[in-house]
């Protein structure tokens, strides 16, 4: 099954089932079988219908992001990590997801949170520490 030409990036979602394709999008009002995961944000949907929408030019990279694989936690592990405050949590903002440049997203979100998070946003990228 060929996928129509699409001008967008393919992201690495994580090490679990990295032979699978997942997508999040804002087109839940026109794509069947998708699941709303937040206001205005959807996961998955009818793949053949999606291909037709892309082919017709009705979906752009401002509407959808594709991921190979995913990261997953069992419920107990996730609850424990949240209780231990292992994660920096922020409300979903569709502008972050679909309009921010990937290379500055982390810094942008932390900076917008303010306070100590603004300081964290100025720390060097971990990859630069490996050089």
Beta strands, then each sheet from edge to edge (+ up, - down):
strand 1: 10-12
strand 2: 16-25
strand 3: 35-38
strand 4: 41-43
strand 5: 64-70
sheet 1: 1+ 5+ 2- 4+ 3-
end
